[in-house]
Amino acid sequence: IDCLEAFEQDPATRGVVMVGEIGGTAEEEASEYIARQMSIPVVGFISGLTAPPGRRMGHAGAIISGSSGTAQAKIDAMKAAGISLCENLGRLGEICADVFK
């Protein structure tokens, strides 16, 4: 959130790309902040969409607790915050070019 605040205050920043992964709640918290405080557009990407549910993926950041931390929970939070979602990383540049006009 500190980084998002710095981008929001930077007059040269025309947009932000937020890349996250499954596990934890940082992206969900950031989405709430974006909805409340950010006036510049944000494009979001969450990796781990194909990770099998209920399985540890090898590091502490991928631990999912209940419904928070799942790829779908993060995507839902981003959509609710008005973040433009990139679901295919190969299209990130195209989406950014469209959103950050």
Residue pairs with C-beta under 8 A, 6 or more apart in sequence:
1 29
1 30
1 33
4 16
4 18
4 30
4 33
4 34
4 37
4 38
5 33
5 37
7 13
7 16
7 40
8 37
8 38
8 39
8 40
13 40
14 40
14 41
14 100
15 40
15 41
15 42
15 43
15 96
15 99
15 100
16 38
16 40
16 41
16 42
16 43
17 42
17 43
17 44
17 45
17 92
17 96
18 27
18 30
18 34
18 42
18 43
18 44
18 45
18 78
18 83
19 44
19 45
19 46
19 47
20 26
20 27
20 30
20 44
20 45
20 46
20 47
20 74
21 46
21 47
21 48
21 61
21 62
22 46
22 47
22 48
22 51
22 57
22 62
22 64
22 69
22 70
22 71
22 74
23 48
23 57
23 59
23 60
23 61
23 62
23 63
23 64
23 69
24 61
24 63
24 69
25 68
25 69
27 44
27 46
27 74
27 77
27 78
28 68
28 69
28 73
28 74
28 77
31 44
31 74
31 77
31 78
31 80
31 81
31 83
32 77
32 81
34 42
34 81
34 82
34 83
35 80
35 81
35 82
41 84
41 99
41 100
42 81
42 83
42 84
43 83
43 84
43 85
43 86
43 92
43 95
43 96
43 99
43 100
44 78
44 83
44 84
44 85
44 86
45 85
45 86
45 87
45 89
45 92
46 71
46 74
46 75
46 78
47 89
48 57
48 62
48 71
49 71
49 87
51 57
51 62
51 71
53 64
53 70
54 64
56 62
56 63
63 69
64 70
67 73
75 85
75 87
78 85
79 85
84 95
84 99
86 92
86 95
